[in-house]
Each structure stands twice: as structure tokens, then as C-alpha cells.
Amino acid sequence: MISGTRPVFWAYVAFSTLALLAVAGTTLVIDDVLAGTALMWVLFLLFKMGTLVSPKALLCRSARGHARSVAQASGRSTERQEPVQLDQFAAEQPWIARSSGPVLMILGASTLVCAVIIARVFAGVGPSEVLASLSGGSGRYLEYIQFDEIVRESGFAQWPYLILMMYKKALLIYGVMAIVVLTRKPRARHWVFIGMCAAAQIYGSLARGTTFEVFELAVLLMFAFFMRAGAFGKSGLSPKRILLIATLALGAIWYFTYNIQERGREFGHRAASDIQIDDSGALPSVVTTFTSGMFDYWGFGIYYSSTFVDQLWLSSGASLDAGLFPGGLSRFYMDDPSSLMDAIVSMGARWRPDMILLLQTAGFIGLVMGCLLLGSLYRRASPKRTAVALMVQYFVIMQMLSFPVGNFVFVSADNRYLSLLLLFAFLFVRPSRKNLRPTQPQKSRAEALA
């Protein structure tokens, strides 16, 4: 089965490589990214530890040993039963995968309708304006920001539209997990449904002039293809699936650069406002331009984290001790650490990495416990192989990607409430087991006639 930590591992490899390329092509030096990169990999190791050993397993180890000794004394077999593979269950296929074509078309169309309504309410644009932005929407993002401020200041009730956002997002994620991961042979109607849900997601990206929605879609599909290989007992990714994942990644990168240029900004002009391109660097100018543009968004969190660790947390032994505990740095400096960082690093419109925000509020001990719990939650969801469990795992992966970069899970209300609702359903709602009956292997024609 594909390791659950592999997507996070390769993402962190990409972030580390981007940081090294930025050092080679900009005025950054290795010390400017070393601490942030090291902290990122420490979190990965903690997450890995959480997936390997859960607290529940440790607590129950002595009980299992006692049960084994009792079983041996009574003559019962103590051999461990092999887990039942996913494809051995006849009725475990999610309901959305069993739905007919008309039902799937209605569900897919409903996500498109939700996307149009949400764009009209929160961005002030309709389908014609969204389609027109494809030919040149340099002002679409600024218009969205201005309109969104007006909407927020108006004070009108937003919860009905929040429900629509959650419905659209939940149907997309659930559909991808149910069809791409859990359905052995998806049919044409399944792919059309996935395409309609994806189109609704892209529509929101075009309406707002942002790339976050496309980034979410790319991560969702890449994670699903990773998990599909393990769902049916395969030990690794096939070359075809690797090519597909690489194509998704390159497509997301292309759309990201296109969107930046459509906003009227020169992609790769500088890595950040206080980081300049080094024209005398060893990298070719094309590589330097691409690297600096990508680092401005996806690598800035590592630079920010390194600066925070070097100049605030590890500035003295007393600050080191204070940073171990919740709110310790705020009490030590008698000020908000984020405000102190604003005087050191030029933030602009960039995100603060989640691992630093969690370190500020919960301390390093809280950050460690958070990563261990995320790994433990991922481990607990792994053997269930249901669409809801896979959705929980997806949000865990998104949070791990968010730690060194920004705020992916809790940046929007639909992600925030949907992830909490899924966590509650996963932990406290027991699925019905009446349909989980292993199918008997079908006899061959010769055996049937014998």
C-alpha cells in the first residue's frame, strides 16, 4: 500500500528544493532558509511518528499480550487475520458511485449553480463576466477584493451561502474519493460528474481572480491518485499514474504563473519585497525568474519561519524556554510576535506559515503534539477505506502542506466548518456494517458443471 506520508514527503522535498534554488538565484543566503527548512522536516518526522505508533496502540499493547497468553492457554489460534481488501466488499461502494447517470448529472449541475450563485454574491460577477476574464482579467482580483469588503461591511446574513459553499466543496471531495479512489472501474458518467464538480471549482477561481481553488483541486486529484494505488493492493505508482500526477502539478504551476501575469504583475521580478534577484548568480536567467516567482508564494513561509526562529525564538536562552509553552513568546516580548515580525520582514499580502502561528499560540510543545495527533488521526483513518475517512485524510494532508507555506485549511469558512464537521462524523458517527459482507469468489464454469 502507498505510504500515507509520501505526498507530504515529496511536497516538502519540492519546498526544500525551491528554497535552495532561491539561495542560488537571489540575495538570500543559506542561513536565511536553514532554520525554517529544518523546522519543516522536524514536523514531517513527528507526523511520520504519529502515523506509525498511535497512543491507543501503545495503551492497548499490554492488554493484547494478556489476551494472546489466554488464547494460547485455551488452545485458540493466535495468528493475525489478514485484513480484507477493499475490492472484496460487494456493497461497500459509495452511494455516489452507484448512482445512475441522471442523478449524477443533477448533482453535478447543482454544484455549477452553487458556483454561479456564490460568485454573484461574493464577487459581484455573472457567467458572462467570468468567461470574459479568460481573455484578460488583470483587474478581476482587485475587483473581487473591493466587492468582498463591501459585502462584509454590509452585514447581511451569509450563512445560507456558506451552506452552498460547503455543499459544493463536500460534493467535490466526496465524489473524487468515492470515484477516483474507491471505484475499481469508473464509468463515463462518473468522469462527467467529476468534470462538472471540477468546473464549478475552477469557476470560483476565475470569478475571484485567485489560484487557491485550482491549487485545492490539483492537490485533491493528486492525493486521490496516490491513494487509489494502495486501495486495490498495489505496492507503488504506475508510470501512467506518475505521469498523470506530474501533468496535474505542471498544469497547476502554469495556471499560477498565468494568473499572476493577469493581475498585472511581472512574474519573477523579485522573490519578495526585501529579497532581490542576484543577476550574477550561477543559475540561468530563465530558471532564476521562475524560481523567484514561485518562491514569492510557496517558499516565502520558509524564509519567514527562519527569520522568526533566528531573531525571536532562539535569540536567547530565555526566549527559547518561553517559546516552548503556549503564549510564552507573547509574554516574553510583551507584544504580539506577528507585530514584531512585521517590523523585520516585509509581508505584503503574503500568508504567515501555520507552523509559526501555532508555535506562537500553542508553543513548540503544542506544535509537536499537533503533528503527532495529525499523524495519529491519519493512521486511524487508514484502515477504514471509506469516502469519509479519505476526506479526513485529505484535510490532514492539506494541513501538513499548510504548515510551512500558509493557511490552506482554515483560510476559508467552508474549509473550516467542513473539516470540523468531517472530524466529528469520523470520530463519533459509526457507519452501518450491514452491507460490509465479503463476496464469495465466483466459481469457474468448469467448477460449476462438475
C-alpha positions as CSV (number, residue, x, y, z in Angstrom):
1,M,0.0,0.0,0.0
2,I,1.2,3.5,-0.8
3,S,2.6,5.2,2.3
4,G,0.3,8.0,3.6
5,T,3.3,10.2,4.3
6,R,4.6,10.1,0.8
7,P,2.6,13.1,-0.6
8,V,3.8,15.2,2.3
9,F,7.4,14.0,1.8
10,W,7.5,14.9,-1.9
11,A,5.9,18.2,-1.2
12,Y,8.5,19.0,1.4
13,V,11.2,18.0,-1.0
14,A,9.8,20.4,-3.5
15,F,9.7,23.2,-0.9
16,S,13.3,22.5,0.2
17,T,14.5,22.4,-3.4
18,L,12.7,25.7,-4.1
19,A,14.4,27.3,-1.1
20,L,17.9,26.1,-2.3
21,L,17.2,27.4,-5.8
22,A,16.2,30.8,-4.3
23,V,19.5,30.9,-2.4
24,A,21.4,30.2,-5.6
25,G,19.5,32.9,-7.6
26,T,18.7,35.7,-5.2
27,T,20.3,37.7,-2.5
28,L,19.3,35.1,0.1
29,V,22.0,33.1,1.9
30,I,21.6,29.6,3.3
31,D,21.1,30.9,6.8
32,D,18.0,32.7,5.7
33,V,16.2,29.4,4.9
34,L,18.0,26.9,7.1
35,A,16.0,27.1,10.3
36,G,12.7,27.2,8.5
37,T,13.6,24.2,6.4
38,A,14.8,22.3,9.4
39,L,11.6,23.0,11.4
40,M,9.6,21.8,8.4
41,W,11.3,18.5,8.3
42,V,11.1,18.1,12.1
43,L,7.3,18.4,11.7
44,F,7.4,15.8,9.0
45,L,9.2,13.4,11.3
46,L,6.7,14.0,14.0
47,F,3.8,13.4,11.6
48,K,5.5,10.2,10.5
49,M,5.9,9.1,14.1
50,G,2.2,9.7,14.6
51,T,1.3,7.5,11.7
52,L,3.5,4.6,12.9
53,V,2.6,4.4,16.6
54,S,-0.8,5.7,17.9
55,P,-1.3,6.4,21.6
56,K,-4.2,3.9,21.6
57,A,-1.9,1.2,20.3
58,L,0.6,1.8,23.0
59,L,-2.0,1.7,25.7
60,C,-3.5,-1.5,24.4
61,R,-0.2,-3.3,23.9
62,S,-0.2,-4.9,27.3
63,A,-3.9,-5.9,27.0
64,R,-3.1,-7.6,23.7
65,G,-0.3,-9.5,25.3
66,H,-2.6,-10.7,28.0
67,A,-5.2,-11.8,25.5
68,R,-2.6,-13.7,23.5
69,S,-1.5,-15.6,26.5
70,V,-5.1,-16.5,27.4
71,A,-5.7,-17.6,23.8
72,Q,-2.6,-19.8,23.8
73,A,-3.6,-21.4,27.1
74,S,-7.1,-22.2,25.7
75,G,-5.7,-23.7,22.5
76,R,-7.1,-21.0,20.2
77,S,-5.1,-19.8,17.2
78,T,-3.2,-16.5,17.7
79,E,-2.4,-16.0,14.1
80,R,-3.2,-12.5,12.9
81,Q,-6.0,-12.4,10.4
82,E,-5.2,-10.7,7.1
83,P,-7.2,-7.5,6.5
84,V,-10.0,-7.8,3.9
85,Q,-9.0,-5.8,0.8
86,L,-11.3,-3.1,-0.4
87,D,-12.4,-4.8,-3.6
88,Q,-13.6,-7.9,-1.6
89,F,-16.7,-6.0,-0.5
90,A,-19.6,-6.1,-2.8
91,A,-21.7,-3.4,-1.3
92,E,-19.1,-1.1,0.1
93,Q,-19.0,1.0,-3.0
94,P,-20.2,4.6,-2.0
95,W,-23.7,5.6,-3.0
96,I,-22.5,8.3,-5.4
97,A,-20.6,5.7,-7.4
98,R,-23.7,3.5,-7.6
99,S,-25.9,6.4,-8.7
100,S,-27.4,6.5,-12.2
101,G,-26.3,8.9,-14.9
102,P,-29.3,11.3,-14.5
103,V,-28.7,11.5,-10.7
104,L,-25.0,12.3,-11.2
105,M,-25.9,14.9,-13.8
106,I,-28.3,16.6,-11.5
107,L,-25.7,16.6,-8.7
108,G,-23.0,18.0,-10.9
109,A,-25.3,20.7,-12.3
110,S,-26.2,21.7,-8.7
111,T,-22.5,22.4,-8.0
112,L,-22.3,24.7,-11.1
113,V,-25.5,26.5,-9.9
114,C,-23.9,26.9,-6.5
115,A,-20.7,28.3,-8.0
116,V,-22.7,30.9,-10.1
117,I,-24.7,32.0,-7.0
118,I,-21.6,32.3,-4.8
119,A,-19.7,34.2,-7.4
120,R,-22.6,36.6,-7.9
121,V,-23.0,37.2,-4.1
122,F,-19.3,37.4,-3.0
123,A,-17.6,38.6,-6.2
124,G,-20.4,40.5,-8.0
125,V,-19.9,38.8,-11.3
126,G,-22.0,36.5,-13.5
127,P,-21.1,33.9,-16.1
128,S,-20.5,36.4,-18.9
129,E,-18.0,38.4,-16.8
130,V,-16.3,35.2,-15.7
131,L,-15.9,33.9,-19.3
132,A,-14.7,37.4,-20.4
133,S,-12.0,37.2,-17.8
134,L,-10.4,34.3,-19.7
135,S,-9.3,36.8,-22.4
136,G,-7.7,39.2,-20.0
137,G,-8.8,39.6,-16.4
138,S,-6.0,41.6,-15.0
139,G,-8.4,43.6,-12.7
140,R,-10.5,40.6,-11.6
141,Y,-8.7,40.1,-8.3
142,L,-8.7,43.7,-7.3
143,E,-12.4,44.0,-8.1
144,Y,-13.1,40.9,-6.0
145,I,-11.2,42.4,-3.0
146,Q,-13.1,45.6,-3.2
147,F,-16.5,43.9,-3.6
148,D,-15.8,41.5,-0.8
149,E,-15.1,44.4,1.6
150,I,-18.4,46.0,0.7
151,V,-20.2,42.7,1.3
152,R,-18.5,42.2,4.7
153,E,-19.4,45.7,5.8
154,S,-23.0,45.4,4.7
155,G,-23.6,42.9,7.5
156,F,-26.1,40.8,5.5
157,A,-26.7,37.1,6.5
158,Q,-24.0,35.0,4.9
159,W,-24.8,31.6,6.4
160,P,-27.1,30.4,3.6
161,Y,-24.4,31.0,1.1
162,L,-21.9,29.3,3.4
163,I,-24.0,26.2,3.3
164,L,-23.9,26.3,-0.5
165,M,-20.1,26.6,-0.4
166,M,-19.8,23.7,2.0
167,Y,-22.2,21.6,-0.2
168,K,-20.2,22.4,-3.3
169,K,-16.9,21.6,-1.7
170,A,-18.1,18.5,0.1
171,L,-19.6,17.0,-3.1
172,L,-16.4,17.6,-5.0
173,I,-14.1,16.0,-2.4
174,Y,-16.6,13.2,-1.6
175,G,-17.1,12.5,-5.3
176,V,-13.3,12.3,-6.0
177,M,-12.7,10.0,-3.1
178,A,-15.7,7.8,-3.9
179,I,-15.0,7.5,-7.7
180,V,-11.3,8.0,-8.2
181,V,-10.1,6.1,-5.1
182,L,-12.9,3.6,-4.2
183,T,-14.4,2.6,-7.6
184,R,-12.4,0.0,-9.4
185,K,-13.6,0.8,-12.9
186,P,-15.2,4.3,-13.1
187,R,-17.6,4.7,-16.0
188,A,-18.1,7.7,-18.3
189,R,-20.9,9.1,-16.2
190,H,-18.6,9.2,-13.2
191,W,-15.9,11.2,-15.0
192,V,-18.5,13.6,-16.4
193,F,-19.7,14.2,-12.8
194,I,-16.1,14.8,-11.6
195,G,-15.6,17.2,-14.5
196,M,-18.7,19.2,-13.6
197,C,-17.6,19.5,-10.0
198,A,-14.1,20.5,-11.1
199,A,-15.6,23.1,-13.4
200,A,-17.5,24.6,-10.5
201,Q,-14.3,24.8,-8.6
202,I,-12.4,26.5,-11.5
203,Y,-15.4,28.9,-12.0
204,G,-14.8,30.2,-8.5
205,S,-11.2,30.7,-9.2
206,L,-11.9,32.7,-12.3
207,A,-14.6,34.7,-10.6
208,R,-12.2,35.7,-7.8
209,G,-9.1,36.0,-9.9
210,T,-7.2,33.7,-7.5
211,T,-5.4,30.4,-7.8
212,F,-6.2,28.8,-4.5
213,E,-9.2,26.9,-5.8
214,V,-7.2,25.4,-8.6
215,F,-4.4,24.5,-6.1
216,E,-7.0,22.7,-3.9
217,L,-8.3,20.8,-6.9
218,A,-4.8,19.8,-8.0
219,V,-3.8,18.6,-4.5
220,L,-7.2,16.7,-4.2
221,L,-6.7,14.9,-7.5
222,M,-3.0,14.1,-6.9
223,F,-3.8,12.8,-3.4
224,A,-6.6,10.6,-4.9
225,F,-4.3,9.1,-7.5
226,F,-1.8,8.3,-4.7
227,M,-4.4,6.6,-2.6
228,R,-6.0,4.7,-5.5
229,A,-2.8,2.7,-6.0
230,G,-3.0,1.5,-2.4
231,A,-6.8,0.9,-2.4
232,F,-6.5,-2.1,-4.7
233,G,-3.4,-3.7,-3.2
234,K,-0.8,-2.2,-5.5
235,S,2.6,-1.6,-4.0
236,G,3.5,1.5,-5.9
237,L,2.5,4.1,-8.5
238,S,2.5,3.0,-12.1
239,P,4.3,5.1,-14.7
240,K,1.0,6.2,-16.2
241,R,-0.2,7.5,-12.8
242,I,3.1,9.2,-12.1
243,L,2.8,11.0,-15.5
244,L,-0.8,12.0,-14.6
245,I,0.3,13.4,-11.3
246,A,3.2,15.3,-12.9
247,T,0.8,16.7,-15.5
248,L,-1.6,17.9,-12.8
249,A,1.3,19.6,-10.9
250,L,2.7,21.3,-14.1
251,G,-0.8,22.4,-15.0
252,A,-1.3,24.0,-11.6
253,I,2.0,25.8,-11.9
254,W,1.2,27.1,-15.4
255,Y,-2.2,28.4,-14.1
256,F,-0.5,30.0,-11.2
257,T,2.0,31.9,-13.4
258,Y,-0.8,32.9,-15.8
259,N,-2.9,34.2,-13.0
260,I,-0.1,36.3,-11.6
261,Q,0.6,37.9,-15.0
262,E,-3.1,38.5,-15.5
263,R,-3.1,40.5,-12.3
264,G,-0.7,42.9,-13.9
265,R,2.3,41.8,-12.0
266,E,5.6,40.7,-13.6
267,F,6.2,37.1,-12.6
268,G,9.6,36.5,-11.1
269,H,10.5,40.2,-10.9
270,R,11.7,39.6,-7.3
271,A,11.2,36.8,-4.8
272,A,9.8,39.2,-2.2
273,S,10.0,42.9,-1.5
274,D,13.1,42.6,0.6
275,I,14.7,39.8,-1.5
276,Q,16.3,40.8,-4.8
277,I,17.3,38.7,-7.8
278,D,21.1,38.1,-8.0
279,D,22.0,38.8,-11.6
280,S,25.5,37.4,-11.0
281,G,24.1,34.1,-9.7
282,A,25.0,30.7,-11.0
283,L,21.6,29.9,-12.4
284,P,20.4,30.7,-15.9
285,S,18.1,33.8,-16.0
286,V,15.1,31.7,-17.0
287,V,15.5,29.4,-14.0
288,T,16.1,32.4,-11.7
289,T,13.0,34.2,-12.9
290,F,10.8,31.1,-12.5
291,T,12.3,30.2,-9.1
292,S,11.9,33.8,-7.7
293,G,8.3,33.9,-8.8
294,M,7.5,30.6,-7.2
295,F,9.4,31.4,-4.0
296,D,7.4,34.6,-3.6
297,Y,4.4,32.5,-2.9
298,W,5.4,28.9,-2.0
299,G,8.8,29.5,-0.4
300,F,8.3,32.7,1.5
301,G,7.0,30.8,4.5
302,I,10.3,29.1,4.9
303,Y,12.1,32.4,4.8
304,Y,9.6,33.9,7.3
305,S,10.0,30.9,9.6
306,S,13.8,31.0,9.6
307,T,13.7,34.7,10.5
308,F,11.2,34.1,13.3
309,V,13.3,31.2,14.7
310,D,16.6,33.1,14.5
311,Q,15.5,36.5,15.7
312,L,12.7,35.9,18.1
313,W,12.5,32.3,19.4
314,L,16.2,31.5,19.6
315,S,17.5,35.0,20.3
316,S,18.4,34.0,23.8
317,G,18.0,31.1,26.2
318,A,15.1,32.8,28.0
319,S,13.2,33.2,24.7
320,L,13.9,29.6,23.8
321,D,12.3,28.5,27.1
322,A,9.4,30.9,26.6
323,G,8.7,29.5,23.1
324,L,8.2,26.0,24.4
325,F,4.9,26.9,26.1
326,P,1.6,28.4,24.9
327,G,1.7,32.1,24.6
328,G,5.2,32.2,26.0
329,L,6.8,34.4,23.4
330,S,4.0,37.0,23.7
331,R,4.6,37.2,27.4
332,F,8.3,37.3,27.0
333,Y,8.3,40.2,24.5
334,M,5.2,41.7,25.9
335,D,3.9,42.1,22.4
336,D,2.4,40.1,19.6
337,P,5.2,38.2,17.8
338,S,3.4,38.8,14.5
339,S,3.6,42.6,15.0
340,L,7.3,42.2,15.8
341,M,7.8,40.2,12.6
342,D,6.1,42.9,10.6
343,A,9.0,45.2,11.6
344,I,11.6,42.7,10.4
345,V,10.1,41.1,7.3
346,S,8.1,42.9,4.6
347,M,4.9,40.8,4.5
348,G,2.8,42.5,1.9
349,A,-0.2,40.3,1.0
350,R,1.5,37.0,1.9
351,W,0.4,34.4,4.3
352,R,2.1,33.7,7.6
353,P,3.0,29.9,7.8
354,D,0.8,27.9,10.0
355,M,3.7,26.3,11.9
356,I,4.8,29.7,13.2
357,L,1.2,30.8,14.1
358,L,0.8,27.5,16.0
359,L,4.1,28.0,17.7
360,Q,3.1,31.5,18.8
361,T,-0.2,30.4,20.3
362,A,0.4,26.8,21.5
363,G,4.2,26.8,21.9
364,F,6.6,24.3,20.5
365,I,5.2,21.6,22.7
366,G,1.7,22.3,21.3
367,L,3.2,22.2,17.8
368,V,4.8,18.8,18.5
369,M,1.5,17.4,19.9
370,G,-0.4,18.8,16.9
371,C,1.8,17.0,14.4
372,L,1.6,13.8,16.4
373,L,-2.2,14.0,16.6
374,L,-2.4,14.6,12.9
375,G,-0.3,11.6,12.2
376,S,-2.4,9.5,14.7
377,L,-5.6,10.7,13.0
378,Y,-4.3,9.8,9.6
379,R,-3.4,6.4,10.9
380,R,-6.8,5.9,12.5
381,A,-8.5,6.7,9.2
382,S,-6.3,4.5,7.0
383,P,-7.8,1.0,7.6
384,K,-11.4,2.3,7.2
385,R,-11.1,2.9,3.5
386,T,-14.4,4.8,3.3
387,A,-15.0,8.1,1.5
388,V,-15.4,10.0,4.8
389,A,-12.2,8.6,6.1
390,L,-10.4,9.6,2.9
391,M,-11.8,13.1,3.2
392,V,-10.4,13.3,6.7
393,Q,-7.0,12.2,5.4
394,Y,-7.2,14.8,2.6
395,F,-7.7,17.6,5.1
396,V,-4.8,16.2,7.2
397,I,-2.5,16.3,4.2
398,M,-3.7,19.8,3.4
399,Q,-2.8,20.9,6.9
400,M,0.6,19.4,6.7
401,L,1.2,21.2,3.4
402,S,-0.1,24.4,5.1
403,F,2.5,24.3,7.9
404,P,5.5,25.6,6.0
405,V,3.6,27.8,3.5
406,G,0.4,29.5,4.7
407,N,-3.1,28.8,5.7
408,F,-4.9,26.3,3.5
409,V,-7.4,24.6,5.7
410,F,-8.8,27.5,7.9
411,V,-8.4,30.3,5.4
412,S,-12.0,30.0,4.2
413,A,-15.1,29.3,6.1
414,D,-16.2,26.4,4.0
415,N,-13.0,24.5,4.6
416,R,-13.0,25.4,8.3
417,Y,-16.5,24.2,9.0
418,L,-16.4,21.3,6.6
419,S,-13.2,19.9,8.1
420,L,-14.6,20.2,11.7
421,L,-17.9,18.5,10.6
422,L,-16.0,15.7,8.9
423,L,-13.8,15.2,12.0
424,F,-16.9,15.0,14.2
425,A,-18.6,12.5,11.8
426,F,-15.5,10.4,11.6
427,L,-14.8,10.2,15.3
428,F,-18.4,9.9,16.7
429,V,-20.7,8.5,14.0
430,R,-20.5,4.8,13.4
431,P,-21.2,3.6,9.9
432,S,-23.6,0.8,9.3
433,R,-21.9,-2.6,8.9
434,K,-24.8,-4.4,7.4
435,N,-23.5,-4.1,3.8
436,L,-19.9,-5.0,4.6
437,R,-20.2,-8.6,3.6
438,P,-17.3,-10.1,1.7
439,T,-18.3,-11.5,-1.6
440,Q,-17.6,-15.2,-2.3
441,P,-15.2,-15.8,-5.1
442,Q,-17.2,-16.8,-8.2
443,K,-16.7,-20.3,-9.4
444,S,-15.5,-21.0,-12.9
445,R,-17.8,-22.6,-15.5
446,A,-15.9,-25.9,-15.2
447,E,-16.3,-26.0,-11.4
448,A,-20.0,-25.2,-11.7
449,L,-20.6,-28.1,-14.1
450,A,-18.6,-30.5,-12.0
